[in-house]
Amino acid sequence: MRPKWKLQTSEPPDLGPLTDESLAALRSLAKYRPDPEPCPNDVPAFRRAAVLLGLFGGRHGDLYVVLSKRAAQLRSHSGDTAIPGGRFEPQDHDLEETARREAWEECGLPMDSRRVQKLCELEPFLSANELVVTPIVVLLIDPLIKPSLNPNEVDALFSLPFKAFLNHNPSQALRAQLKLPVVPSPKDLDDMPRNEVSGPSDWHTCRDILWLGGHRVRRHTFWDARNPVRGLTSDILIHAASIAYKTQPDFSLNAPGQLSQAELIKLAFLGPMAVKKRRVRPRMTMLPQPKDDDDGDHKGTENGRSGSESGAKKEGDLPKSRL
């Protein structure tokens, strides 16, 4: 019988059996300490946000992550997949309280730390609209939690296997959990966006953008059949899974010369690129299909065709056969 995860609470809950890999992942997260924030005194409180990255054990002992689909009527990023969370408010004691409050308001996840226990805090990320977003990783330890969605903010709540965000072509076991076909069909692969840094996949693609004065950044998309996971959400999940499973993703993560999140935050809030106002227009520009200058291990387009030549879908479109 698999061991059970024991938590340091007055009455340790019975979480059910978890695999040895899942237990090790939780312990890795619980021990993690983020690097110091690059310029904490230069980021105004109104430009801070936090998200609650909630994990729980699936029926076979694997870890799953809770994700939401943003409501269609929202002014920004409507319909996108997100990690529950939002902006810091003056009444919040700290960013953990921000993440918990927002997850409660959006999805009904309890704020009680005995039912939703903190594992760690991650380094902050810079969002497309230049908010500094701090992920708070938690474990949902109460099996009786029943989400209650706020229809003004969230259309749906769903979960995906946590480890899948480290894979370009998932294993057969992960494909089953992701509800992907046993073998991707040629049509599915032809419909996927093409790039030159990874081979064909019906799960993961990437594309480079120019941001903050022409700096090249790689954006990743994971093609869940219900709603794609992309952008900041993908970046946070890749980073968290890398820490948990102590391994890097098996795809080309960064563009050549890509700045770290700490460097991007400093660029946005210090010097000529500094953002001191509440609303800004995102400074992003799409690039042609990405091509690594120093890494040929992930090249794999068919017959050297680009996305436009092969009739592939744009990055924002879900393949027709997967709708």
Buried (B, 14 or more C-beta within 10 A) or exposed (E): EEEBBEBEEEEEBEBBBBBEBBBBBBEBBBEBEEEEBBBEEBBBEEBBBBBBBBBBBBEEBBBBBBBBBBBEEBEEBEEBBBBBBBBBEEEBEEBBBBBBBBBBBBBBBBBEEEBBBBBBBBBBBBBBBBBBBBBBBBBBBBEEBEBEBEEEBBBEBBBBBBBBBBBBBBEEEBBEBBEBEEEBEEEBBBBBBBBBBBBBBBBBBBBBBBBBEEBBBBBBBBBBBBBBBBBBBBBBBBBBBBBBBEEEBBBBBBBBEBBEBBBBBBBBBEEEBEBEEEEBEEBBEEBEBBBBEEEEEBBBBEEEEEBEEBEBBEBEBBBEEBE
